[in-house]
Structures are given as structure tokens and as C-alpha cells.
Amino acid sequence: MRTLRAVNNAAMALASLIGLVAFLYPFFNLNLDQGDPNWGAHSQDAPLLMVILVVVSLVSLMATLSSGRMNSKTIAMLGILTAVNAVLRAVPGPAGFSAMYVLPIVAGYVFGSHFGFLLGTLSVMVSALIGAGVGPWLPYQMIAVGWIGLSSGWLPKLADRRLELGMLVVWGVLWGILFGALMNLWFWPFIYQEQQANMYWQPGLGLGEGLRRYAVFYLATSAWWDLAGAVGNALLVGLFGMPLLKLLKRFQGRFPFKVD
């Protein structure tokens, strides 16, 4: 039992470490081939990263199931929520709005970090495979949405339902902005334009200058987009958070389990 729990924890830690390195390694690589950020960036390493994420997720899922901390009913719940969230990702909305963040936030909070991470990563992958689009950006979206579910499980459990909902609304706002800031990092180091060099990364920049340029780039190009996403998160969590909390907690009460 303890061995399987250690395997599960190690799988989540490994996935997060791989994700962190994947987002940040271009800053330490002085020989990047800059070009079209949509296809040139990460065209070599993205497929390998996706395979690693899928394998790590499956290892975590099997370890949790084998340890008895999840059963067929909870696996079925994970599958249902993954399918629903995959469809929600395709729901159109203005600017940076997306409905795919609500379930990882609420389910991660109720069921725990590992459940939230699996829900986030697997739902993005399923959504891409059924038509949302597969590209070098996909594993980075899987990691980022997985982190939303993972970190939601770290939130304190509150007895007051209104405080609980308010906390999740604020959490949705924070992740609406943070998700966009993270996702920019998958392509930003690959962009280079002489006329606006103060906004873009260049080989040899120090950490301080790199962060300053990224802040300028983010504020000029993405902040308003992510703000719309943050507002959308707040509205959706505010509207549907309470019914979802009641539903998921009722399920957990009937089929108790702990994934963390």
C-alpha cells in the first residue's frame, strides 16, 4: 500500500517536474531555432513530452487503483468528468474564455490533487483527439490544466459553503490569468523581431532582463485576453460551483476515497 502510494506521488512529482523543465528550458538554451511559433517551436520535443505525460498519468492511475484508494466507481467518475470537460473545452466564448477550467478546479478541490491532475491532463488530451486540434502546444496545455486540478486540491477545506464558493471563485480568477501567462512561455522564446526587440527574448539574456521583456510582452499582447478568461472563470464557478460541490461531495460520501 505504501509502495503504491509512493509510486503515485512520484508519478505526479515527475510529471510536474517535466512540465516545469519543458516550459523553462528554452531560457537556458542559447541555440534555439526561432521561427513560426505555431509549428517551429517544440516540433521535435512536443511528441516525446506528450508520450511521457500519458505514460505518467496511466502509471498514477494504475497505482491508485491497485492500492484500493480508488475503485471502479471512482474511475467511472473520472472518465465521465474527463469526457464532459473535453466537450466543454470546445464551447466557444469571447476572448480568453473557456469552460474547461471549472471542473478541474471544483473536482480537484473535492477529490484531491491527484484526481484533479488526471482530470486536467486527460480531458485536454481527449478534447484534442476528438477535434479541438493536435499540435506542439498540446502537452503544454495538458500540463497547465493538470496543474489547475493539482493545486486546487491544496486549497483549505472550509465548512462555510459561501466562503468555500468565494474561495473557488477567486481561485478561478487567479488561474485564468496564470494559465495564459504560463502558456505564453511555450512559444515566446522562439519569437524574435528586430523592430520590437525590447518585447522579445534573445539568446544570452539574463534572468532579470528576460523577465522584464516577458512582462512587457505579456502586458502588451495577452493581459486583456487572460483577464476575460479570468472573468469567465469567476462567472462560471459562481453560477455552477455550488451545485457541483453538492453533487461531487454527495458522490464522495457514498463512495469515499482519497487520492492524495
Secondary structure, 3 states (H helix, E strand, C coil): CHHHHHHHHHHHHHHHHHHHHHHHHHHHCCCCCCCCCCCCCCCCCHHHHHHHHHHHHHHHHHHHHHCCCCCHHHHHHHHHHHHHHHHHCCCCCCCCCCHHHHHHHHHHHHHCHHHHHHHHHHHHHHHHHHHHCCCCCHHHHHHHHHHHHHHHCCCCCCCCHHHHHHHHHHHHHHHHHHHHHHHHCCCHHHCCCHHHHHHCCCCCCCHHHHHHHHHHHHHHHCHHHHHHHHHHHHHHHHHHHHHHHHHHHHHHHHCCCCCC
